[in-house]
Amino acid sequence: MGVSADHPGTLDAYTKDNQVKHLLLSDFPRRQMLTAWGALETNPQSPLYHYAKRAYFIIDRQGIVKYVKVQQNALELLEPAELLQALRASGA
């Protein structure tokens, strides 16, 4: 599943327009999950400036976090091979 700081209506439209097959959850407007997981970029000089970082988490069925990668550049994607290797190593 994915988590976004976008409004639920925006995610619904994105899911339909891009034929997304996995669940997208909205952390709008309070962004509590993104903040708790260190995946929200903010600027103390501008209270309106905050955006979600691209982040990857693998959590097993017992709720144990097996893998975390938070990209500093929101445009930088994780290589699929790296994610597959992390999935296999986690046993999730």
HELIX and SHEET records of a PDB file:
HELIX    1   1 PRO A    8  ASN A   18  1                                  11    
HELIX    2   2 GLN A   32  ALA A   36  1                                   5    
HELIX    3   3 PRO A   80  SER A   90  1                                  11    
SHEET    1   A 2 GLY A   2  SER A   4  0                                        
SHEET    2   A 2 LEU A  24  SER A  26  1                                        
SHEET    1   B 2 LEU A  40  ASN A  43  0                                        
SHEET    2   B 2 SER A  46  ALA A  52 -1                                        
SHEET    1   C 2 ALA A  55  ILE A  59  0                                        
SHEET    2   C 2 VAL A  65  VAL A  70 -1                                        
END                                                                             
